[in-house]
Amino acid sequence: TKTNARGKQLQELLNEGLIEFVDDDSTTFEKNDYGTKLD
C-alpha cells in the first residue's frame, strides 16, 4: 500500500505540473521501480 500511495502522490504532482523538470530517464526509472515492487 505504501508503494501505491507513493505512485498516486507522484501522479498527482505530475498532474499539477510540479515535477515537469524530471527527465525521461528518471521518470522511466520511477515507473519501472513502481511496477517491480507492485509485482
Contacts in CASP RR format, 6 or more apart in sequence:
PFRMAT RR
TARGET T0000
AUTHOR 0000-0000-0000
METHOD contacts of the structure
MODEL  1
TKTNARGKQLQELLNEGLIEFVDDDSTTFEKNDYGTKLD
3 34 0 8 1.000
3 37 0 8 1.000
3 38 0 8 1.000
4 38 0 8 1.000
6 34 0 8 1.000
7 34 0 8 1.000
10 19 0 8 1.000
10 30 0 8 1.000
13 19 0 8 1.000
14 20 0 8 1.000
22 30 0 8 1.000
END
